[in-house]
Amino acid sequence: MPVVRPPVPHSRSPLPLRMRVLTVSLADQEGGAERIAFRLTAGYRFAGHEATLAVGFKRLDHDWVRPLSRDRNRPSRNPAAPPPAGPDDRKWALRAGMEDFFYPGSWDLLDLADDPPDLVHLHNLHNAYFDLRVLPWLSTRVPVVMTLHDCWLLTGHCAHPMECERWRTGCGMCPDLSIYPPLPRDNTANNWDRKRDLLGASRFFLAAPCDWLRERALGSLPPSSVRAAVTLPNGVDIEAFQPGDRRAARDRFGVPQDAVVALLVSNGGLANLWRDVRTLEEAVRAAAARLAPRRILLLVAGGLEERTRWGSVEVWSFPFLTDGSGLADIYRAADVFVHFARADTFPTVVLEAMACGLPVVATAVGGIPEQIADGETGLLVTPGAVGEAAEALTALLEDEAMRTRLAAAARRRAVAHFDERVMIERYLAWYAKILAGNGEC
């Protein structure tokens, strides 16, 4: 089990209120959104608050992480809850393309903490664990904060709509039902209407890690549902993720000392739907051709254990590292971090790379331009522009002086803007305002 390292207090001024916070997330160990929810909850506890994390999938052995029942047949104890749908009703609804809200345990959410929470903070609610129908009831019982990590609440099914704009006016005639979370049939118009009805009947405080997502949400959500909306950038542990001994890091993973190394960290590795693997492959092939006969290595953290080749480029893939020091050493072993994405919001891996003093080459999608100062801490390229991506990666791998300059600036920017201690303090300060009755200011 990973060690939960306490965030070092960033300021000495204590908050005047000891709060009871219940956080809801898909899992305690998964991708970037789940890591953020976990670290926030851990940070609240280290700051002296009573904080509990409710998850659909519990994988770690912390007593403050509580499993949220995913039993579809077990009735809720809450008299406001609808009766569980029968197996046949669920089967036909899901086959018809309805989104999966058949989780009665969501209605017992407030019973999971040791004491009644002062505030509930919701993170990602999709992927087979949560009944969104509870939101109107929940928001009448306790202040609700909702942090968006993707666009799922705004669409008829997908976490990122790619180039599709139908989510702005009602979905329907979905161009790609396979996008996560996938649907077997197109019921996206009804799903979109259903979400709007549920959100419109609710009142909550909205947070997003970047202006890009906050503005999208405010342009789509029912105005009456959002009591206040703020941008609170995600942060990372800048002491765990910091520059270190590259030679030792390469020795740890058997990476040749003389290789030129690019790194991708991605949940699912090269199979991740949101990664632009075609652009990545063409870019590293072009860099290898320019840098020949030097040895070019692409490390892929988060996929299956395998080694393959893209022409002269060696591609080493390995499972995601849950050990914090191991993940930090992966960043330290690389020369450049690559994040060519078809869609993304505010990727934690980009922040971790920057904190480790690693220059980043990334596509300018979602909130990534709010993370990377183009030409100063990394290089941004146009989505899908293979030639531009290849040129940017090659230029950075060829020019050690540029890498050194961008690496130092990336570390400074991470420390100044993306320290998780600041993230934790900002959320706690906002909670205190909400509970004092002025969170809408």
Secondary structure as UniProt FT lines:
FT   STRAND          20..27
FT   HELIX           32..46
FT   TURN            47..48
FT   STRAND          50..57
FT   TURN            63..64
FT   STRAND          65..67
FT   TURN            79..80
FT   HELIX           87..95
FT   TURN            96..97
FT   HELIX           104..111
FT   STRAND          119..122
FT   HELIX           132..134
FT   HELIX           135..141
FT   STRAND          144..147
FT   HELIX           152..154
FT   TURN            162..163
FT   HELIX           166..168
FT   TURN            169..170
FT   TURN            177..178
FT   HELIX           188..200
FT   STRAND          204..208
FT   HELIX           211..218
FT   TURN            219..220
FT   HELIX           223..225
FT   STRAND          226..231
FT   TURN            238..240
FT   HELIX           246..253
FT   TURN            257..258
FT   STRAND          260..265
FT   TURN            267..268
FT   HELIX           269..271
FT   TURN            273..274
FT   HELIX           277..291
FT   TURN            292..293
FT   STRAND          296..301
FT   STRAND          306..310
FT   TURN            311..312
FT   STRAND          313..318
FT   HELIX           324..333
FT   STRAND          336..339
FT   HELIX           348..355
FT   TURN            356..357
FT   STRAND          360..363
FT   TURN            366..367
FT   HELIX           368..371
FT   TURN            375..377
FT   STRAND          378..381
FT   TURN            383..384
FT   HELIX           386..398
FT   HELIX           400..417
FT   HELIX           420..435
FT   TURN            436..437
FT   TURN            439..440
//
